[in-house]
Amino acid sequence: MSRISDAIRDGNGLICYVTAGFPSGDATVEHAMACVDGGADVIELGVPFSDPVADGKVIQHASQKALEAGMTPAKVFDIVERLRSRTDAPIILMGYYNPIFRMTEATYTKRTGTAGGNGLIVPDLPLEESANLAACCRGNGIDLVQLVGPTTTPERMGRIAASSSGFLYLVSSMGTTGARSELDRRAPELVARAKKAAGKLPLAVGFGVSRREHAVRLREAGADAVIVGSAIMQMVADGRRPAEVREYVRTLAGRGP
């Protein structure tokens, strides 16, 4: 059984992203725990990388500052261990393939599982090149979450969903990550199409989600969970306290005004 799938299977899931090491490792732990306390079902922990091609300026900035402060994949695993000592919420590492390749897929997945992580998201690894990493993940009891987007054909969506575990990650709009005031008007139709492809696998939707009404609209369209990252990281960049992040997450989770 997948702890990640189980955490969001009720159709009201919330996945919150924080960049590891921004502005410090200690701050990452406190902000992640604030998300959990606010109602996040899953923590997505970003592994800083020098060329984060899928991320917008907010997360790019956070990643660059974390790298400048000395954050490494090994230190990310330390953060996972610290979080695991404080929460049972599933933890997913979101990172690019180059650091995984350099460490080797076998070592990276083993260290993820040993630290207490439950899954990986690798946005720059295409389906056709993911089989070995998926096998390493299975061998270490963790999920490899695959992504689909607006231009993914129904046939390819089905193949990607069949290879994904934990959930199917739907990128709801073209471009990079970043909070948006309005969702793409085509989002509900895209969610319905991805939900059909996902079958029994939960569907989580990210990119641009920043408001409670976004979450409600996507869930009404069939999403099992929404993913919020840039809006949280903008708060961190602005120096907002963990307590303020917690209250923001509460609104996303429907626990606050």
N, C-alpha and C positions, 0 to 999 in steps of 0.2 A: 504493500500500500504506500502511496505517496503522501507524506505529511503536508506537502504544499497543496495538493489537490483537495485533501480533506479539509484544509483550513478555509478554502474559498468555495466549496461545493454548494453552500446554501444559497448562492445567488446574490449575496450582499457583501462580497469580499472587497477588502481594501488593502492594496499593496503600496507601501511607502518607500521611496528611494532616498538614500543619503550617500554622499561621497565619502569614502573612507579617508580620514586624515585631514579633512577640512572643517574648521581651521586647525584642528589637532585631533589626535586619536581619542583623547578624553572627551572632547566635544562631540565627536562622532557617536560615541557610546551613549552619551546623555541625550543627544537629539534622537537617536534611534529608539531609545527607551521611552522618550516622550511620545514618539509615534505609536509605540505599542500601548502605552497608557491611554492615548487618545482614541484607540480603537483599531489600529492597524492589525490586520490578520497575518501579514507577511512583511518582512523587512527585505528590501532589495539594497544590497550594499555595493556601491560602485567602486571598482578597482581602478585607481587613477592610471591614465595612459597618456602619452605625449601626443597622440593623434586620434582623438575620440571622434571619429567621422560621423557617428549617428547622433552626437550630442550638440545642443545649441550652446549659446554663449555663456549661459549661467553655469551649466555643468562643466563646460570647457574651462572656465575660470576656476572653478572649485578643484578640478583635476590638476590644473597647472600649479596652483598654490599648494596643493597636497604634495605633489612631486617635489616642489622646491623645498618643502619642509622635511623631505626625506622619507615620504611614504613609499613602501615597496609591497609587492605581493606577500612576502613573509610577514610584514607588519599587519597586513590586512587579515591574515589568518589569526594573528594575535587578537585583533579586534573581534573577530568572530567568536573566539574562545571567551572573551570577556562578556560579550552579549549572551552567549549560551549559558553562562553561569547565572544570568539574571532573568532569562525569559525562555519559555518553551516555544515561542513563535518561530515558524520556519524562517530561515535565512537563505537568501539567494545571492550569489556573487554575480554582478553584472560587469563583465570586462571583455576586452578585446583579445583576439587570438594570439598576438605576438608574445605576450608574457607567458601564456599557457604553453606555446611552442618552445620557448626558451627553457622553461622549467621541465618540460615534457608533459604530455597529457596524463600519463600514468601518475606522475608525482603530484601534479596540480590537483587532480581529482582526489587522490588519496589524502592530501593535506586538507583539502576542503572538507571531506567527510570526517577526518580525525578531529578537526577544529570544532565541528558541530554544525557545519553548513549543510544545507539540504538540496541545493541545486545551483546550476550555472545558466546564465544567459550570455551568449557570445554573438553579438549582433553582426560581426563581419565574417562569420563562418557560414558559408552556404550549405544547404542540405547535402549536396553532392560530396562534400568534403568532411562531413560531420560524423560518419559512421564509427570511426575509431574512438573519437572523443565520447560518443554516446555509449559505446561499449565500456570505456573506462569509467564513465559515470555509473552505469549499472553495476559494475563490479565493486564500486564503493558506496552503493546504496543512496546515490543522489540523482536528481533529475537533470536532464538537459532540455531546457525550454527553447522551443524554436519560434521564429517570428514570421508573420505574414503581413502584407500591407495592401494598400488600395490597388496596386497594379498586379497583384498576385492572381493568376487565373484560378478558377474553381478547381480544375484538375490538379494544379500544383498545390493549392491550399490543402487538398485532401492528402497528398503525399507528405507534405510537411507536418500536418496534424498527426498522421500515422507514425511519424518518427519523433514527435514531441512527447515529453512527459512532464508532469506537474501541472502545466496548463499550456494552451496555445496563446501566444502573445500577439495580439493584433495591434499593429501600428495604425492609428486611426487617420493619419493625414500624411501627405508627402512632406519631405524635408526632415529637419532635425528636431530633437526634443525642445520643449519650451512651453511655458504656460501661455494659454490663449484665452481671450475674453469670450470667444464663441467657438463652439465645435463646428467642424465641417458639416454642412447641411446634409451631406451624403453619408454621414457616420452611421445612422440607424440601418440603412440598407446594407452597408459594409459589415456591420455587426451581424446582421441576420445571415449574410452569406458565409461569414467565418464561423458562426455558430453551427451552421449546417455541416460545414467541413469538419469541425472539431468533434462532432458526435458526442460521445460520453465524456470526452476530455473537457475540463473547464476552460472557458474563454476569458482572458483578461485583456483589457483595452488600455493603451497608454498613448502618450504624445499629445500634449495640449490640455490634459485634464487638470483643472485647477479650482473648480467650484462645485459646491454641492449639487447644483442643478445639472452640471455636466454628468456627475455620477448617476443621478436619478435617470436622466435621459438614456444613458448607455445601458443601464440595467434594465430599463423598460424595453429596450430593443433586443435584450437577450444576453447581455454580458453577465458573467458570473462574478467579475471583479473589475475594478478600475485601478490604474497605476498612476500615482502622483509623485513627481520628482522635482521638476524645475521650480515649481512654486515653493516647495519646502526649502530647496537649496537657496532660493533668493532670500528667504527669511533668514537663513543661516548667514548668508553673505552680508545681510543688513545688520547683523549683530543681534538678532532677536533671540531671546532666552528660550531654553527648552520648554518652559511652562507656556510660552506663547505658541510654540510649535504644537504642543499638545492640544491647546484649545482650537487651533486651526484644524488639526486632524479630527478632533471631535465633531466639528461641523461637517467635514467630509463624510464621516461615518454616521451622521445623523443623530449624534448624541448631544448636539448643542444648537444654539440659535442659528 
